[in-house]
């Protein structure tokens, strides 16, 4: 198992003059489930985007390491599985075509057997050849978990992971969190108490609002 860590150093984010959070110093390490909590508008999505290097902080930095070796930013997509409401999917492609396409983007060989396993786990196998423009919002959310898990990343970052899911979908997400928590670094950004109950440590963003 890879020993993976994310170091957040003196992190500050402003949007214009509005302070989102200030001076966050925190360490995330493998084999732990972390929660990022706060009310709507507190900056949870902004924080995990910065963790994933999707956007940049105003000040400070984020350092990813695998077995104590720093990972270059342009290679992070091979190490992170990301689920979020704003994750882009190609509506004109089938579910499987989307999975194949993103495997190619990552430079990975598409693993048909593992893809089918994950699609079956999330109750999508029989719909894998359907264009996802015909999927419900809950089905699209479940497909995002297949994307996140397909390349077997060391880090899983879930932003509002159970949004649009029915009870069966939520239970499947929690099942995978329990299954993978000892071997991966998992970060869950949510204001849902049930989501956060699976977290061993919680970073409360409301504590980082003072200038």
N, C-alpha and C positions, 0 to 999 in steps of 0.2 A: 504493500500500500504506500502511495506517495504521501509524504508529509507536506501538506500544503498550508500556506499562511497568507493572510492579507494584512498588511500594516497600514493603518490610517494615521497620517502624521499632520497635526496642526491644520486640519481641514476646515476651510471656510467657504461658504457659498452665498453670494448675493445675486439677486435678479434685479438689475437696476440698483435702486437704493434700498430695496427690501432685503433684509437679512433672512436667510433660510436657516442656516445654522452656523455656529462659530466655534472654532478651536476644538474640534473633535480629535482626540487621540485614542485609538482603540486597536486591539489585535483580534483577528479571527483565525482560528486554527482548525485543522482537520479533526474529524471524529466528534464534532460538536454541532448542535443546532442552535443558531442565533436568531433572535427576533429583533426587528427594527420596528418600534412602536411609536404611535403618535396619532392625534386626530387628523381628519381630512385637512389637507393643506399644510401639514407640518413638515413636509419635505422628504417623506419616505421614498417615493419614486425617484426624486432627485438624488438622494443619497445612494441608492443601489445603482443608478445609472453611472454615478461617479465611480463606485466600486468596480463596475464593469468597464470603465473607461469609454462609455458611450458619450458622456459629456465631461468637460473639464471643471475642476474646482476653481474658485476665484483665487484661493491661496491654499498652500499645503500640497500633499501628494499621497498617492496610494501605491504601495509596493506589493506585487504578487511574487511569491517564492514557492518553488517546488523543490523539496529536499534542499532547502537553503540556497537555491540558485534563482536569481532574479529572472522573471519571465518578461520578455519584451512585449510592449503593448500590442504590436501588430500580430502577435501569436496567441493572445489571450482567448480568442474565440475557440481555440482547440481545447481549452482547459475549463471553460465555463458553460454550464447549461442554464439558460435564462427563460423564465416564464413571466409574462407581463400582459396587461390589457393592450399595450401599444405594440406588441410584437407583430411584425408584418408577415402575412401569408399571401400566397398567390391564389386568388379566388378562381382563376381560370384553369388551374392545375388540379389534378386529383391529389388526394392525401399522399399517396405513394410518390407521385411525381414531385411534390414539394419536398418530401424526405430525400429523394434521390438528388434533387437540385442542391439542397443545402449541404448534403454530404460532399458533393463536388466542390462547392464553394470552400468548404473546410479542407479540401484535399484529402478526404477520407474515402475509403472504399465503402460503398453502400452495403450494409450487412442485411441481406434479405431476411434471414431467419430471425435475427434479433428484432428487426423492424416489425415483422409479423407478430412476434411475441409481445412487444409493447403495444401494438395496435389492438391485439386481443385483450390485453390487460385493461386497456382503457375503452373497451367495448366499441372499437372502430374497425375491426378487421373486415367485417362484411361490407363496409362502406369505403374501403381504401381506394377503390377505383372510381369513386364518385368525385366530381368537381366539388371543391369545398365551398363554392358559392351557394350550394344547396344545404350546407351544414347549419345547424342551429348554433347559437352563441355558446351553448354548453359543449357541443361537439367540438367546436373550434378550440375552446379552452382545453379540452382533453388532448387534442392533437398537439397543442403547444408543449404538453408534458412529454409526448413522444419525441418531439424535436429536442427538448432539453436533455433527454436521457440517451438518445440514440448513439452519440459518440462517446459515451461513458466518461464524462468529464469528472475532474476531481472536485469541482465546485458547482453547487446548485444554488441559484439565486431566484427566489420566487417572490414576485411582487403581486400582492393581492391574489394569491394562488387559487382560492376557492370561489372567486367571483364567477357568476353565471353557472355554477355547478349545482346539480341536484345532490341529494344526500348520498347516493351511490358513488357519484363522482368525487365528492369530498372524502368519503371513506377510502377510496382508492388512492387519493393523494396522500392521506395520512398513513396508509399502509406502506407506501413507498418511502415516506420520510422515516418511519420506524425501521424499515428494511435496510436503508442506506446510511443511517445516521452514524454508524460506527466506522464507516470507511470513507466518508466524504465530508467536506465542509458544506454545511447547508445554512443558508441565510433566508429568513422569511420576513418580508415587509408587510405588515398587516395591522389593522385596528380591530380585527375579529378575535375575540377572546379564545375561541376554540383553536384557531390557527396558532396563536401565541402560547397556548398550553403545551404544545409540542416542543417548545424552545427551552433550552437549558440556561441560556443567558440572554438578557434583553437589553438593547441599547435604546434608551428613551430620548428621542430627539428634542422633546420639550425642555430638556435640561441644558440645551446648547443654543439658546435663543438670545442670550445677553451679549452685547458688544463689549 
